[in-house]
Amino acid sequence: MSVLNINFIYILPLAISLFLFFLYICLKPKLFFYLLTFLVFFQYVAYQTPYQKYFTFWDDILLLIFIIVVIIKVLVNGKFKTTQFDKYIFLFLFISIISMILNHSPVLPSLYGIKNYLQYAIMFLCIVNIELKEETIRKILNSIFLVFILQIPFVVYQIRKVLSINGTINVDDIFGTFPGANNLSYATLFPIFLLIGKNDFRFKKITDIVVFLILLFLLIIGQGRLGIFLFLLVLIYIYKKQILLKFSTKGLKLMLIFLLFVVGIIIYFYVNNKSIDDMLRNFNILYQFSKAEFDVYSGSQRYLYYPLTWRILKDNGLLNLLFGLGPAMYGSYAGFKFMTPYTKYLSNVFGQLDKGFDPYVSSQVIPIWGEVGFLGLVVYFIILYKIFKFARFCFKNYDDHLIKSLSCGLIAGSFLMIIGSFFQQVFETQVLAYPYWLITGLLLKLIKEREDLKYDSLQG
């Protein structure tokens, strides 16, 4: 008997057992979302090691089985629950398919690219079409909080390790279990604002609005270690109020948190022998949006891609201006995975690789504009705006702690997706897209159930 046959004998039962286990999990939404949350946020636990490839596909398998299970259930029951976002999601899908056909794009990269853009949007549609108890929603949110609490020891370990080896810490050295420090920073927005909403933080006073904007600013332009430390400080504020001075205004309490945070940043730069100019430069908006963004290093040449993308699309004609160059054909993660022609050109167009930097465009706007054109880009921002508008409406009109938590988290997530689109590939990065669409689905599910109960009580 050949080695291949022996391996097949052992692998087949294991594969069947694993499939049946995942199938059972997918039939139990309570278990499914717990497991998926940990798979998404810990799939890069072996990031930058040879073992990374063994962890980064389990969430895709689990999600695929879940979607199939929900579709079968919907077909059997003969009822598909719709949402106000469906037409925009399907319109984005339709534009992607049209772009694929017009450009005669290779099937496998194109499907993979569409999957990367829409897999969690499809998960959102599934959430609306399954039964979820309110208690289950609370536990799903608690699993998100737990994931970020568990990031703290990882970050502390990475800081100690890097300091012991290099004596100083660079921007991308601290990333927890995420694929990159910025992703950790951005994703920390979700648990922070879920907690703020849960504890009835209201955006009525000027101090509250200032704090909200500072939070967004720090996390969107900051590094991962700043985001996770800020999360730790918010935890202290919410659950250990006796540690802090007790002000009568919640906004002032959070201002104290930020004072401690800024002091911590100063201490960090002092310990690492950083000059005050280096520290302030990280938070100098004019510098970040002018000189820094036009330097060619590690993806920061993102603004150089805008005139380049316009020129490439214009040179290809009107249809490409409208529909782009095809899914996975221009700068998306799928494009870099398959190294399609335009993506290969983009990867070193400014000499990034020659200088030893990564080739990514570090922007979601660029690959969407390049791949599905102006029409796809417009629909993309319409989706984000509609979800933000829905979250804001829920926050203002429902006096319920769970709805406040979800809607506050989604407001922050919407800002992240809209503003962050110019700095990161937010729609394709799983640790960002997953909580965004998960919270959207849970909030919409909860609102629909509350409205149905209200309708039933009126009928009764």
C-alpha positions as CSV (number, residue, x, y, z in Angstrom):
1,M,0.0,0.0,0.0
2,S,1.5,3.4,-1.0
3,V,2.2,6.2,1.4
4,L,-0.5,8.3,-0.3
5,N,-3.2,5.6,0.4
6,I,-2.1,5.3,4.0
7,N,-2.4,9.0,4.5
8,F,-5.8,9.1,2.8
9,I,-7.1,6.4,5.2
10,Y,-6.2,8.5,8.1
11,I,-7.1,11.9,6.7
12,L,-10.5,11.1,5.3
13,P,-12.1,10.0,8.7
14,L,-10.5,13.1,10.3
15,A,-11.9,15.4,7.6
16,I,-15.4,13.8,7.9
17,S,-15.3,14.1,11.7
18,L,-14.2,17.8,11.5
19,F,-17.0,18.5,9.0
20,L,-19.6,16.9,11.2
21,F,-18.3,18.8,14.2
22,F,-18.5,22.1,12.3
23,L,-21.9,21.2,11.0
24,Y,-23.2,20.6,14.5
25,I,-21.7,23.9,15.6
26,C,-23.4,25.7,12.7
27,L,-26.8,24.3,13.7
28,K,-26.3,26.0,17.1
29,P,-25.9,29.7,16.6
30,K,-25.0,30.2,20.3
31,L,-22.0,28.0,19.8
32,F,-21.2,29.1,16.3
33,F,-20.7,32.8,17.0
34,Y,-18.5,32.1,20.1
35,L,-16.3,29.8,18.1
36,L,-16.2,32.0,15.0
37,T,-15.3,35.1,17.2
38,F,-12.3,33.3,18.6
39,L,-11.2,31.8,15.3
40,V,-11.3,35.3,13.6
41,F,-9.5,37.1,16.4
42,F,-6.9,34.4,17.1
43,Q,-6.3,33.0,13.6
44,Y,-3.0,35.1,13.5
45,V,-1.8,33.8,16.8
46,A,1.2,32.4,14.9
47,Y,1.6,35.6,12.8
48,Q,5.1,36.0,11.2
49,T,5.9,32.4,11.9
50,P,5.9,29.3,9.6
51,Y,2.8,28.0,11.4
52,Q,0.6,30.9,10.4
53,K,-0.8,29.1,7.4
54,Y,-2.3,26.3,9.6
55,F,-4.6,28.7,11.4
56,T,-5.9,31.2,8.8
57,F,-8.6,29.2,7.0
58,W,-10.7,27.6,9.7
59,D,-13.0,30.6,10.1
60,D,-13.7,30.6,6.3
61,I,-14.6,26.9,6.5
62,L,-16.9,27.4,9.5
63,L,-18.6,30.4,7.9
64,L,-19.1,28.6,4.6
65,I,-20.9,25.7,6.3
66,F,-23.0,28.1,8.3
67,I,-24.1,30.0,5.2
68,I,-25.0,26.8,3.5
69,V,-27.0,25.6,6.5
70,V,-28.9,28.9,6.7
71,I,-29.7,28.9,3.0
72,I,-31.1,25.4,3.2
73,K,-33.2,26.4,6.2
74,V,-34.5,29.4,4.4
75,L,-35.4,27.3,1.3
76,V,-37.2,24.7,3.5
77,N,-39.1,27.3,5.4
78,G,-39.8,29.3,2.2
79,K,-39.3,32.6,3.9
80,F,-36.3,35.0,3.5
81,K,-36.3,38.0,5.9
82,T,-35.1,41.1,4.1
83,T,-33.4,44.2,5.4
84,Q,-33.0,47.8,4.2
85,F,-29.4,47.1,3.2
86,D,-30.0,44.1,0.9
87,K,-30.4,46.0,-2.3
88,Y,-27.1,47.8,-1.9
89,I,-25.3,44.6,-1.0
90,F,-26.7,42.8,-4.0
91,L,-26.0,45.8,-6.2
92,F,-22.3,45.7,-5.1
93,L,-22.3,42.0,-6.0
94,F,-24.0,42.6,-9.3
95,I,-21.4,45.3,-10.2
96,S,-18.6,43.0,-9.3
97,I,-20.0,40.2,-11.5
98,I,-20.5,42.7,-14.4
99,S,-16.9,43.9,-13.9
100,M,-15.7,40.3,-14.0
101,I,-17.5,39.6,-17.2
102,L,-16.5,42.8,-19.0
103,N,-12.8,42.3,-18.1
104,H,-12.8,38.5,-18.8
105,S,-11.2,38.2,-15.4
106,P,-9.9,34.8,-14.3
107,V,-12.7,33.0,-12.4
108,L,-10.8,31.8,-9.3
109,P,-9.1,35.1,-8.4
110,S,-12.4,37.0,-9.1
111,L,-14.5,34.7,-6.9
112,Y,-11.9,34.9,-4.2
113,G,-11.9,38.7,-4.4
114,I,-15.7,38.9,-4.3
115,K,-15.7,36.5,-1.3
116,N,-13.2,38.7,0.5
117,Y,-15.4,41.7,0.0
118,L,-18.8,40.2,0.9
119,Q,-18.4,37.1,3.0
120,Y,-19.3,38.9,6.3
121,A,-22.1,40.9,4.5
122,I,-23.6,37.5,3.6
123,M,-23.1,36.4,7.3
124,F,-25.1,39.5,8.2
125,L,-28.0,38.4,6.0
126,C,-27.8,35.0,7.7
127,I,-28.0,36.5,11.1
128,V,-31.3,38.2,10.2
129,N,-32.7,34.8,9.1
130,I,-31.9,32.7,12.2
131,E,-33.4,32.6,15.7
132,L,-31.3,34.4,18.3
133,K,-32.3,34.9,21.9
134,E,-31.4,38.2,23.6
135,E,-29.3,36.3,26.2
136,T,-27.3,34.8,23.3
137,I,-26.6,38.3,21.9
138,R,-25.4,39.4,25.3
139,K,-23.0,36.4,25.5
140,I,-21.7,37.0,21.9
141,L,-20.8,40.6,23.0
142,N,-19.1,39.2,26.1
143,S,-17.0,37.0,23.9
144,I,-15.8,40.1,22.0
145,F,-14.9,41.7,25.3
146,L,-13.1,38.6,26.4
147,V,-11.1,38.4,23.1
148,F,-9.7,41.9,23.8
149,I,-9.0,41.3,27.4
150,L,-6.9,38.3,26.3
151,Q,-5.0,40.6,23.9
152,I,-3.5,42.4,26.9
153,P,-1.1,39.6,28.0
154,F,-0.1,39.0,24.4
155,V,0.8,42.7,24.0
156,V,2.7,42.8,27.3
157,Y,4.7,39.6,26.2
158,Q,5.5,41.2,22.9
159,I,6.7,44.4,24.5
160,R,9.0,42.6,26.9
161,K,10.3,40.4,24.1
162,V,11.0,43.2,21.7
163,L,12.6,45.4,24.4
164,S,14.8,42.5,25.5
165,I,16.0,42.0,21.9
166,N,16.1,45.5,20.4
167,G,16.0,47.8,23.4
168,T,13.3,49.9,21.7
169,I,9.8,49.3,20.1
170,N,8.8,50.1,16.6
171,V,5.3,50.8,15.3
172,D,4.6,47.3,14.0
173,D,6.2,45.3,16.8
174,I,3.1,45.1,18.9
175,F,0.0,43.5,17.3
176,G,-1.4,41.0,19.8
177,T,-2.8,38.1,17.9
178,F,-3.8,40.4,14.9
179,P,-2.2,40.7,11.5
180,G,-0.6,44.1,12.2
181,A,-0.5,46.8,14.8
182,N,-2.9,49.1,13.0
183,N,-5.5,46.4,12.8
184,L,-5.3,45.9,16.6
185,S,-5.7,49.6,17.1
186,Y,-8.7,49.9,14.7
187,A,-10.5,46.8,16.0
188,T,-10.2,48.0,19.6
189,L,-12.8,50.6,18.7
190,F,-15.5,47.9,18.8
191,P,-15.2,46.7,22.4
192,I,-14.5,50.2,23.7
193,F,-17.7,51.6,22.3
194,L,-19.8,48.5,23.0
195,L,-18.8,49.1,26.6
196,I,-19.5,52.8,26.5
197,G,-23.0,52.2,25.0
198,K,-23.6,49.4,27.6
199,N,-22.9,51.9,30.4
200,D,-25.2,54.5,29.0
201,F,-22.6,57.0,27.8
202,R,-24.5,59.9,26.2
203,F,-23.2,62.3,23.5
204,K,-25.0,65.4,24.8
205,K,-22.4,67.5,26.4
206,I,-19.5,69.1,24.7
207,T,-16.9,67.2,26.8
208,D,-18.5,63.9,25.7
209,I,-18.3,64.9,22.0
210,V,-14.7,66.0,22.4
211,V,-13.8,62.7,24.1
212,F,-15.6,60.7,21.3
213,L,-13.5,62.5,18.7
214,I,-10.3,62.0,20.6
215,L,-11.0,58.3,20.8
216,L,-11.5,58.1,17.1
217,F,-8.4,60.2,16.4
218,L,-6.1,58.2,18.7
219,L,-7.3,54.8,17.5
220,I,-7.4,55.5,13.8
221,I,-4.0,57.1,13.5
222,G,-2.4,55.3,16.5
223,Q,-0.5,52.1,16.8
224,G,-1.7,48.8,18.2
225,R,-0.2,49.2,21.6
226,L,-2.0,52.5,22.1
227,G,-5.3,51.0,21.2
228,I,-5.1,48.0,23.6
229,F,-3.8,50.2,26.4
230,L,-6.7,52.6,25.9
231,F,-9.1,49.6,26.1
232,L,-7.5,48.7,29.4
233,L,-8.0,52.2,30.7
234,V,-11.6,52.2,29.6
235,L,-12.1,48.9,31.5
236,I,-10.6,50.5,34.6
237,Y,-13.0,53.4,34.2
238,I,-16.1,51.2,33.8
239,Y,-15.4,48.5,36.3
240,K,-13.1,50.0,38.8
241,K,-14.4,53.5,39.3
242,Q,-13.0,53.7,42.8
243,I,-9.5,53.7,41.4
244,L,-10.2,57.1,39.8
245,L,-11.3,60.4,41.2
246,K,-15.1,60.5,41.3
247,F,-16.4,63.4,39.1
248,S,-20.1,64.0,38.7
249,T,-19.8,64.2,34.9
250,K,-19.0,61.0,32.9
251,G,-17.3,63.1,30.3
252,L,-14.8,64.4,32.9
253,K,-14.1,60.9,34.1
254,L,-13.2,59.9,30.6
255,M,-11.1,63.1,30.3
256,L,-9.1,61.8,33.3
257,I,-8.6,58.6,31.4
258,F,-7.2,60.4,28.5
259,L,-5.0,62.5,30.7
260,L,-3.5,59.2,32.1
261,F,-3.2,57.9,28.6
262,V,-1.3,61.0,27.3
263,V,1.0,60.7,30.4
264,G,1.6,57.1,29.5
265,I,2.5,58.0,25.9
266,I,5.0,60.6,27.2
267,I,6.6,58.0,29.6
268,Y,6.8,55.5,26.8
269,F,8.7,57.9,24.5
270,Y,10.9,58.9,27.4
271,V,11.8,55.3,28.3
272,N,12.5,54.5,24.6
273,N,14.7,57.7,24.2
274,K,12.2,59.2,21.7
275,S,12.4,63.0,21.3
276,I,9.3,65.1,21.9
277,D,9.4,66.0,18.1
278,D,9.1,62.3,17.2
279,M,6.2,62.0,19.6
280,L,4.3,65.0,18.3
281,R,5.0,64.1,14.7
282,N,2.8,60.9,15.1
283,F,-0.1,63.2,16.0
284,N,0.6,66.1,13.6
285,I,-2.3,65.9,11.2
286,L,-0.8,68.3,8.7
287,Y,2.4,66.3,8.6
288,Q,0.6,62.9,8.3
289,F,-1.6,64.1,5.4
290,S,1.2,65.9,3.5
291,K,4.8,64.8,3.7
292,A,4.4,61.5,5.5
293,E,1.7,60.2,3.2
294,F,3.7,60.9,0.1
295,D,6.8,59.2,1.4
296,V,7.3,55.8,-0.1
297,Y,7.5,53.4,2.8
298,S,5.5,50.4,4.0
299,G,2.2,51.2,2.2
300,S,2.3,54.9,3.2
301,Q,2.4,55.9,-0.4
302,R,-1.3,55.4,-0.5
303,Y,-2.1,58.9,-1.7
304,L,0.2,58.5,-4.7
305,Y,-2.2,55.7,-5.9
306,Y,-5.1,58.1,-6.5
307,P,-3.8,59.9,-9.5
308,L,-2.2,56.6,-10.7
309,T,-5.6,54.8,-10.4
310,W,-7.4,57.5,-12.2
311,R,-4.9,57.5,-15.1
312,I,-5.0,53.7,-15.5
313,L,-8.8,53.6,-15.5
314,K,-9.1,56.6,-17.8
315,D,-6.6,55.1,-20.3
316,N,-8.7,51.8,-20.4
317,G,-11.9,53.7,-21.3
318,L,-15.3,54.6,-20.0
319,L,-16.5,51.1,-19.1
320,N,-13.4,50.6,-16.9
321,L,-14.0,54.0,-15.3
322,L,-17.5,52.8,-14.4
323,F,-16.9,49.1,-13.6
324,G,-13.1,48.9,-12.9
325,L,-10.6,46.3,-14.0
326,G,-12.3,43.2,-12.4
327,P,-12.4,41.7,-8.9
328,A,-9.0,40.8,-7.5
329,M,-7.3,42.5,-10.5
330,Y,-6.2,45.7,-8.8
331,G,-4.6,45.9,-5.3
332,S,-7.0,43.9,-3.1
333,Y,-5.8,41.2,-0.8
334,A,-7.1,38.7,-3.4
335,G,-5.0,40.4,-6.1
336,F,-1.8,40.1,-4.0
337,K,-2.6,36.5,-3.2
338,F,-2.8,35.6,-7.0
339,M,-0.4,38.4,-8.2
340,T,-2.7,39.4,-11.0
341,P,-1.0,41.7,-13.6
342,Y,-2.1,45.2,-12.4
343,T,-1.5,44.2,-8.8
344,K,1.9,42.9,-9.6
345,Y,2.6,46.3,-11.2
346,L,1.3,48.2,-8.2
347,S,3.4,46.2,-5.8
348,N,6.6,48.0,-6.9
349,V,5.4,50.9,-8.9
350,F,6.9,53.4,-6.4
351,G,9.9,51.2,-5.7
352,Q,8.5,49.8,-2.4
353,L,10.0,46.3,-2.9
354,D,13.3,47.8,-4.0
355,K,13.5,49.7,-0.7
356,G,12.5,46.6,1.3
357,F,8.9,47.6,2.2
358,D,5.7,45.8,1.9
359,P,3.7,46.3,-1.4
360,Y,0.2,46.8,0.0
361,V,-1.7,49.9,-1.0
362,S,-3.0,50.4,2.6
363,S,-6.3,51.7,1.5
364,Q,-9.7,50.2,0.7
365,V,-10.8,53.0,-1.6
366,I,-8.0,52.2,-4.1
367,P,-8.7,48.5,-4.7
368,I,-12.5,48.9,-4.8
369,W,-12.2,51.9,-7.2
370,G,-9.6,50.0,-9.3
371,E,-11.5,46.7,-9.3
372,V,-15.2,47.6,-9.5
373,G,-14.9,51.2,-10.7
374,F,-16.6,54.4,-9.8
375,L,-20.1,52.7,-9.5
376,G,-18.8,50.1,-7.1
377,L,-17.0,52.7,-5.0
378,V,-20.2,54.8,-4.7
379,V,-22.3,51.8,-3.7
380,Y,-19.6,50.8,-1.2
381,F,-19.9,54.2,0.6
382,I,-23.7,54.1,0.4
383,I,-23.7,50.8,2.3
384,L,-21.4,52.3,5.0
385,Y,-23.5,55.5,5.2
386,K,-26.8,53.6,5.4
387,I,-25.5,51.4,8.3
388,F,-24.2,54.5,10.1
389,K,-27.5,56.2,9.7
390,F,-29.3,53.1,11.0
391,A,-27.0,52.9,14.1
392,R,-27.4,56.6,14.9
393,F,-31.2,56.3,14.7
394,C,-31.2,53.3,17.0
395,F,-28.9,55.1,19.5
396,K,-31.2,58.1,19.6
397,N,-34.6,56.4,19.7
398,Y,-34.2,53.3,21.9
399,D,-33.7,53.5,25.6
400,D,-32.4,50.0,26.2
401,H,-28.9,49.1,27.4
402,L,-28.3,46.3,24.9
403,I,-29.5,48.4,21.9
404,K,-27.4,51.3,23.2
405,S,-24.4,49.1,23.4
406,L,-24.8,47.6,19.9
407,S,-25.7,51.0,18.3
408,C,-22.8,52.8,20.0
409,G,-20.4,50.1,18.9
410,L,-21.8,50.3,15.3
411,I,-21.5,54.1,15.2
412,A,-17.8,53.9,16.0
413,G,-17.5,50.9,13.6
414,S,-19.1,53.0,10.9
415,F,-16.7,55.9,11.4
416,L,-13.9,53.4,11.3
417,M,-15.1,51.8,8.0
418,I,-15.7,55.2,6.4
419,I,-12.6,57.1,7.5
420,G,-10.4,54.0,7.8
421,S,-11.1,53.2,4.1
422,F,-8.5,55.8,3.2
423,F,-5.9,54.2,5.5
424,Q,-6.5,50.5,5.6
425,Q,-8.2,47.7,3.6
426,V,-11.0,47.6,6.2
427,F,-13.6,45.7,4.1
428,E,-11.3,42.8,3.5
429,T,-9.5,42.6,6.9
430,Q,-11.4,39.9,8.8
431,V,-10.8,41.3,12.3
432,L,-12.5,44.6,11.2
433,A,-15.2,43.3,8.8
434,Y,-16.4,40.5,11.1
435,P,-17.3,42.7,14.2
436,Y,-18.7,45.4,11.9
437,W,-21.2,43.1,10.1
438,L,-21.8,41.0,13.2
439,I,-22.9,44.0,15.3
440,T,-25.0,45.3,12.3
441,G,-26.8,41.9,12.2
442,L,-27.3,41.6,15.9
443,L,-28.6,45.2,16.2
444,L,-31.0,44.8,13.3
445,K,-32.2,41.4,14.7
446,L,-32.9,42.9,18.1
447,I,-34.7,45.9,16.6
448,K,-36.9,43.7,14.5
449,E,-37.8,41.5,17.4
450,R,-38.6,44.5,19.6
451,E,-40.8,46.0,16.9
452,D,-42.6,42.6,16.4
453,L,-43.3,42.4,20.1
454,K,-44.6,46.0,20.1
455,Y,-46.9,45.1,17.2
456,D,-48.1,41.9,18.9
457,S,-48.8,43.8,22.1
458,L,-50.8,46.4,20.2
459,Q,-52.8,43.6,18.4
460,G,-53.4,41.8,21.7
